[in-house]
Amino acid sequence: MAKRADASAGTPATLALARAGVAFTTRAYEHDPRAAAYGLEAAEKLGVDPARVFKTLLAEVDGGLVVGIVPVALQLDLKALAQAVGGKRAEMADPAVAARRTGYVVGGISPIGQKTVSPTVLDESAILFETVLVSGGRRGLDLELAPDDLLAITGGRYAAIARAR
């Protein structure tokens, strides 16, 4: 996988990866504004197994924001996320708060390059793949990178935080 030092997509996520020297590939597609599930749309349009495409969700755990990254075909297990960060109670963050704190639009929130750094947890299923895809910071743009590199750039950790719908 080639490092995209030009960061041609020009989002905070691509710029952060380029600055850190992390190898990644941009994967753009034509976003349909009528799409109900942004992550599943990305998997379909990019021709990638949905198990390799991860969505970025923000939850409030004991009063603080936490980033949970799970496969697009699964759901975030809020109890498991809270446990992963040593918390007791979690609920999904208000979308407006998520957008304001990350600097990204809902449906295009990247775990990388967020305005406010929050504890980050990546579902352990990511270790099954050489590379995974996450939002690049806008709808219609994903970034492909190694899961360990994703954790390194976000300061995150692995945990079992996904469950079936």
C-alpha positions as CSV (number, residue, x, y, z in Angstrom):
1,M,0.0,0.0,0.0
2,A,1.5,3.3,-1.0
3,K,1.7,6.3,1.3
4,R,-0.3,9.2,-0.1
5,A,1.9,12.0,1.0
6,D,0.1,14.4,-1.3
7,A,-3.0,14.0,0.9
8,S,-5.1,14.9,-2.2
9,A,-8.3,14.3,-0.4
10,G,-7.4,17.2,1.9
11,T,-9.2,16.2,5.0
12,P,-7.8,16.5,8.5
13,A,-7.6,12.6,8.5
14,T,-5.5,12.4,5.3
15,L,-3.3,15.3,6.5
16,A,-2.7,13.7,9.9
17,L,-1.8,10.3,8.3
18,A,0.6,12.0,5.8
19,R,2.2,14.1,8.6
20,A,2.7,10.9,10.7
21,G,4.1,9.0,7.7
22,V,1.4,6.3,7.9
23,A,0.8,4.2,4.8
24,F,-2.8,4.5,3.6
25,T,-4.8,4.5,0.4
26,T,-7.7,6.8,-0.4
27,R,-10.8,5.1,-1.7
28,A,-13.4,7.5,-3.1
29,Y,-16.8,6.7,-4.4
30,E,-19.9,8.6,-5.5
31,H,-22.0,9.1,-2.4
32,D,-25.8,8.8,-2.8
33,P,-27.4,11.3,-0.4
34,R,-30.4,9.0,-0.2
35,A,-28.3,6.2,1.2
36,A,-29.7,5.1,4.6
37,A,-26.5,3.3,5.8
38,Y,-23.3,5.2,4.8
39,G,-20.9,2.4,5.8
40,L,-22.8,-0.3,3.9
41,E,-23.0,2.0,0.9
42,A,-19.2,2.4,1.0
43,A,-18.7,-1.4,1.1
44,E,-21.0,-1.9,-1.8
45,K,-19.7,0.9,-4.0
46,L,-16.0,0.0,-3.3
47,G,-16.6,-3.7,-3.7
48,V,-15.2,-4.5,-0.3
49,D,-16.4,-7.2,2.2
50,P,-18.5,-5.2,4.8
51,A,-16.5,-7.0,7.5
52,R,-13.5,-4.9,6.5
53,V,-15.3,-1.6,6.4
54,F,-15.6,0.1,9.8
55,K,-17.9,2.9,11.0
56,T,-16.9,5.5,13.6
57,L,-19.4,6.1,16.3
58,L,-19.3,8.4,19.4
59,A,-20.7,7.4,22.7
60,E,-20.9,9.2,26.0
61,V,-19.4,7.0,28.7
62,D,-19.8,8.3,32.3
63,G,-20.0,11.8,31.0
64,G,-17.0,11.7,28.5
65,L,-16.9,11.0,24.8
66,V,-15.5,7.8,23.5
67,V,-14.9,6.7,19.9
68,G,-16.1,3.2,19.0
69,I,-15.1,1.7,15.6
70,V,-17.0,-1.3,14.5
71,P,-17.8,-3.2,11.2
72,V,-20.6,-1.5,9.3
73,A,-22.8,-4.6,9.3
74,L,-22.7,-4.8,13.1
75,Q,-23.8,-2.6,16.0
76,L,-21.8,-1.0,18.7
77,D,-22.2,-2.8,22.0
78,L,-22.5,0.1,24.4
79,K,-21.9,-2.0,27.5
80,A,-18.8,-3.5,26.1
81,L,-17.5,-0.1,25.0
82,A,-18.0,1.2,28.5
83,Q,-16.2,-1.8,30.0
84,A,-13.3,-1.4,27.5
85,V,-12.6,2.1,28.8
86,G,-13.2,1.3,32.5
87,G,-16.6,3.0,32.5
88,K,-20.0,1.9,33.8
89,R,-22.6,3.4,31.5
90,A,-22.7,4.4,27.9
91,E,-25.2,5.9,25.5
92,M,-24.9,7.1,21.9
93,A,-23.7,10.7,21.7
94,D,-26.0,13.3,20.3
95,P,-25.1,13.6,16.5
96,A,-24.7,17.4,16.8
97,V,-22.2,17.0,19.7
98,A,-20.4,14.3,17.7
99,A,-20.1,16.6,14.7
100,R,-19.0,19.6,16.8
101,R,-16.4,17.7,18.8
102,T,-14.9,15.8,15.8
103,G,-15.0,18.6,13.2
104,Y,-16.6,16.1,10.8
105,V,-20.1,15.8,9.4
106,V,-22.3,12.9,10.6
107,G,-21.9,10.1,8.0
108,G,-18.3,11.2,7.4
109,I,-16.8,11.1,10.8
110,S,-13.3,9.8,10.7
111,P,-11.6,8.3,13.8
112,I,-8.4,10.1,12.6
113,G,-7.7,13.9,12.8
114,Q,-10.6,14.7,15.1
115,K,-10.7,18.3,16.6
116,T,-11.0,16.9,20.1
117,V,-9.1,13.6,20.9
118,S,-11.2,11.1,22.7
119,P,-10.4,7.5,23.9
120,T,-10.7,5.2,20.9
121,V,-11.6,1.5,20.8
122,L,-11.4,-0.6,17.6
123,D,-13.4,-3.8,17.5
124,E,-11.0,-6.7,17.8
125,S,-12.4,-8.3,14.5
126,A,-10.1,-5.8,12.7
127,I,-7.1,-7.9,13.5
128,L,-8.4,-10.5,11.1
129,F,-7.5,-8.2,8.1
130,E,-4.3,-6.9,6.7
131,T,-6.1,-3.6,6.1
132,V,-9.5,-2.1,7.0
133,L,-11.4,0.9,5.7
134,V,-12.6,3.8,7.8
135,S,-14.2,7.2,6.8
136,G,-11.7,9.6,5.4
137,G,-13.5,12.6,6.8
138,R,-16.3,13.2,4.4
139,R,-19.1,11.2,2.8
140,G,-17.8,9.3,-0.2
141,L,-14.2,9.0,1.0
142,D,-12.8,6.0,2.9
143,L,-9.2,5.4,3.9
144,E,-7.6,2.0,3.8
145,L,-4.9,1.3,6.3
146,A,-3.5,-1.4,8.6
147,P,-5.5,-1.8,11.8
148,D,-2.4,-1.4,14.0
149,D,-1.6,1.8,12.2
150,L,-5.2,3.0,12.9
151,L,-4.6,2.4,16.6
152,A,-1.2,4.0,16.6
153,I,-2.5,7.3,15.0
154,T,-5.6,7.4,17.3
155,G,-3.9,6.2,20.5
156,G,-6.6,3.5,20.6
157,R,-6.9,-0.1,21.7
158,Y,-8.6,-3.3,20.6
159,A,-11.6,-4.8,22.4
160,A,-14.7,-6.8,21.6
161,I,-17.2,-4.0,21.1
162,A,-19.4,-5.1,18.2
163,R,-22.5,-7.3,18.2
164,A,-24.9,-8.6,15.7
165,R,-28.0,-6.4,14.8
